Amino acid sequence: MAALLLLAVPFLIQSHLPQLSSKRTRTGLAVTAAYELKEGQSRIFHRLPSGLRMEAIVQSPLPGSGVSGSTLPLVFVHGSFHAAWCWAEHWLPFFSSSGHHCFALSLLAQGESDVPEGSSSAGTLQMHVSNVADFIRKEVNLPPVLIGHSFGGLIVQSYLSRMENEREDLLPLLAGAVLVSSVPPSGNSGLVWRYLFTKPIAAVKVTLSLAAKAFMNSLPLCKETFFSSTVDDHLVLRYQSLMRESSKLPLFDLRKLNASLPVPSIPKNSVKLLVIGASDDFIVDLEGLHETAKFYDVQPVCLEGVAHDVMLDSNWQKGAEIIKSWLKNLL
C-alpha cells in the first residue's frame, strides 16, 4: 500500500486539480457551440494587449428596476474545466436582479476565448491576473467586487497581492473580493498530501476523475467530483458536456504554478474579503478552507449540503444569498 501511494504522489501533485491537454485549435477560432445565453445576457469579446480575445458574458439590471446605479459591479473568474457559462446559469441572473452589473470572464483557451498559439497551457498566474486587470480597466466603470472559484480564487488572491504590494503595476482597485471553494494561497499540494494519507480511496477517485479525466465520460465520477447527489442527472450530463468542451488547454502548468507559490500576503484589512467553502466539497477540503481564511485573517463561511461547484449546485442559492448579504455592507 505504501509503495502504491508513493508512486501516486507525483501524478497527484501534478494533476490533482483539473487540467486538460490535447485538443489544439487555431488562435481566435471557436471550436465548440457557444453556451446558449439566458434572457438579458450578452456575449462580448474583449481585445487584450496581446491581441487575443477574451470572452465575457454580461448581464445588467433591467431598465426601470428602480435599483441605484451606484450598486457595485461584479466580475466573476472561473476555475479549471469551466468558463463564463458556469456563472451565467444561476448567479448572473440572481445578482443582476439585485441591481449589480455582472461580468463573467472566460480565461484564455477556455469557453469561447482565444487560444494562445504554441503554448501548452492557457497562461501563468501572472498572465491571467494581467488579463483580468485589463478587462476591468477597460470594460468596468466602477471598482468591482472580484469573485473567484477554485483556481479562479487563486487568481483573485494573486490580483489582491499585486494590487497591494506592487503599486507600480497600477492594477485597477477593487471594492472587495470573494473566494468561493478557492485553492489555498499555498496551492494544491497540501490538499493532495492530505487526501493521499488520510483518504486514500478518495485520492484514487480524484486521480481517476481529474488526472485521468474520467469525469468527462463518467456520470457518477462527475457528480461526486463537482456536485451534490441531489443534482438531477440530466443537469450533470449537461454540465459535463460544457466542462468537456470548455478547456482547450490546461489553465496552468501546475509545476510552474506551484513553484511561484505561496501567494504573498497582503496588509491586514486592506481589502474587504469573503471566504466561502462547502461542506461536501470533494476537491477543496475544510482544512483548505480554513487555511485560506486564516491567511487573510477572516472568518470563513462553510455552506452545509453544498458541493464544489457552489454556483451550479442544487443549493446554489445558499452561496448567492451569503454574498448578497455581504455586498450590502460594502455600499
Secondary structure in CASP SS format (residue, H / E / C, confidence):
PFRMAT SS
TARGET T0000
AUTHOR 0000-0000-0000
METHOD secondary structure of the structure
MODEL  1
M C 1.00
A H 1.00
A H 1.00
L H 1.00
L H 1.00
L H 1.00
L H 1.00
A H 1.00
V H 1.00
P H 1.00
F H 1.00
L H 1.00
I H 1.00
Q H 1.00
S H 1.00
H C 1.00
L C 1.00
P C 1.00
Q C 1.00
L C 1.00
S C 1.00
S C 1.00
K C 1.00
R C 1.00
T C 1.00
R C 1.00
T C 1.00
G C 1.00
L C 1.00
A C 1.00
V C 1.00
T C 1.00
A C 1.00
A C 1.00
Y C 1.00
E C 1.00
L C 1.00
K C 1.00
E C 1.00
G C 1.00
Q E 1.00
S E 1.00
R E 1.00
I E 1.00
F E 1.00
H E 1.00
R E 1.00
L C 1.00
P C 1.00
S C 1.00
G C 1.00
L C 1.00
R E 1.00
M E 1.00
E E 1.00
A E 1.00
I E 1.00
V E 1.00
Q E 1.00
S C 1.00
P C 1.00
L C 1.00
P C 1.00
G C 1.00
S C 1.00
G C 1.00
V C 1.00
S C 1.00
G C 1.00
S C 1.00
T C 1.00
L C 1.00
P C 1.00
L E 1.00
V E 1.00
F E 1.00
V E 1.00
H C 1.00
G C 1.00
S C 1.00
F C 1.00
H C 1.00
A C 1.00
A C 1.00
W H 1.00
C H 1.00
W H 1.00
A H 1.00
E C 1.00
H C 1.00
W H 1.00
L H 1.00
P H 1.00
F H 1.00
F H 1.00
S H 1.00
S C 1.00
S C 1.00
G C 1.00
H C 1.00
H C 1.00
C E 1.00
F E 1.00
A E 1.00
L E 1.00
S C 1.00
L C 1.00
L C 1.00
A C 1.00
Q E 1.00
G C 1.00
E C 1.00
S C 1.00
D C 1.00
V C 1.00
P C 1.00
E C 1.00
G C 1.00
S C 1.00
S C 1.00
S C 1.00
A C 1.00
G C 1.00
T C 1.00
L H 1.00
Q H 1.00
M H 1.00
H H 1.00
V H 1.00
S H 1.00
N H 1.00
V H 1.00
A H 1.00
D H 1.00
F H 1.00
I H 1.00
R H 1.00
K H 1.00
E H 1.00
V C 1.00
N C 1.00
L C 1.00
P C 1.00
P C 1.00
V E 1.00
L E 1.00
I E 1.00
G E 1.00
H E 1.00
S C 1.00
F H 1.00
G H 1.00
G H 1.00
L H 1.00
I H 1.00
V H 1.00
Q H 1.00
S H 1.00
Y H 1.00
L H 1.00
S H 1.00
R H 1.00
M H 1.00
E H 1.00
N H 1.00
E C 1.00
R H 1.00
E H 1.00
D H 1.00
L C 1.00
L C 1.00
P C 1.00
L C 1.00
L C 1.00
A C 1.00
G E 1.00
A E 1.00
V E 1.00
L E 1.00
V E 1.00
S C 1.00
S C 1.00
V C 1.00
P C 1.00
P C 1.00
S C 1.00
G C 1.00
N C 1.00
S H 1.00
G H 1.00
L H 1.00
V H 1.00
W H 1.00
R H 1.00
Y H 1.00
L H 1.00
F H 1.00
T H 1.00
K C 1.00
P H 1.00
I H 1.00
A H 1.00
A H 1.00
V H 1.00
K H 1.00
V H 1.00
T H 1.00
L H 1.00
S H 1.00
L H 1.00
A H 1.00
A C 1.00
K C 1.00
A H 1.00
F H 1.00
M H 1.00
N C 1.00
S C 1.00
L H 1.00
P H 1.00
L H 1.00
C H 1.00
K H 1.00
E H 1.00
T H 1.00
F H 1.00
F C 1.00
S C 1.00
S C 1.00
T C 1.00
V C 1.00
D C 1.00
D H 1.00
H H 1.00
L H 1.00
V H 1.00
L H 1.00
R H 1.00
Y H 1.00
Q H 1.00
S H 1.00
L H 1.00
M H 1.00
R H 1.00
E H 1.00
S H 1.00
S E 1.00
K C 1.00
L C 1.00
P C 1.00
L C 1.00
F C 1.00
D C 1.00
L H 1.00
R H 1.00
K H 1.00
L H 1.00
N H 1.00
A H 1.00
S C 1.00
L C 1.00
P C 1.00
V C 1.00
P C 1.00
S C 1.00
I C 1.00
P C 1.00
K C 1.00
N C 1.00
S C 1.00
V C 1.00
K C 1.00
L E 1.00
L E 1.00
V E 1.00
I E 1.00
G E 1.00
A E 1.00
S C 1.00
D C 1.00
D C 1.00
F C 1.00
I C 1.00
V C 1.00
D C 1.00
L H 1.00
E H 1.00
G H 1.00
L H 1.00
H H 1.00
E H 1.00
T H 1.00
A H 1.00
K H 1.00
F H 1.00
Y C 1.00
D C 1.00
V C 1.00
Q C 1.00
P C 1.00
V E 1.00
C E 1.00
L E 1.00
E C 1.00
G C 1.00
V C 1.00
A C 1.00
H C 1.00
D C 1.00
V C 1.00
M C 1.00
L C 1.00
D C 1.00
S C 1.00
N C 1.00
W H 1.00
Q H 1.00
K H 1.00
G H 1.00
A H 1.00
E H 1.00
I H 1.00
I H 1.00
K H 1.00
S H 1.00
W H 1.00
L H 1.00
K H 1.00
N C 1.00
L C 1.00
L C 1.00
END
